[in-house]
């Protein structure tokens, strides 16, 4: 719900999934530009899904949100294909900024003066 509120004035649809199976179903039905996964919900399922993501055509970038106890998984997850990893609690504003950076990298870099 928080990401939905952050993108209400933009042409970005935020859809929540309750499981990896739900995510699989939804990404087969409609194109996806970005995926945000909560690692704490299903660590092994998330890692397996990422490991298999290379076989999906036009895979969307994946942001993995975790907690500090899973911080050691950052590089294995990145090697499996995660575009970004967040291992701390961040509010909706910061998470939306991470999403925007993945969705519009050139625009974000210009705004940041990079």
Secondary structure, 3 states (H helix, E strand, C coil): CHHHHHCCCCCCCCCCCCCHHHHHHHHHHCCCCEEEEEHHHCHHHHHHHHHHHHHCCCCCEEEEECCHHHHHHHHHHHHHCCCEEECCCCCHHHHHHHHHHHHCHHHHHHHHCC
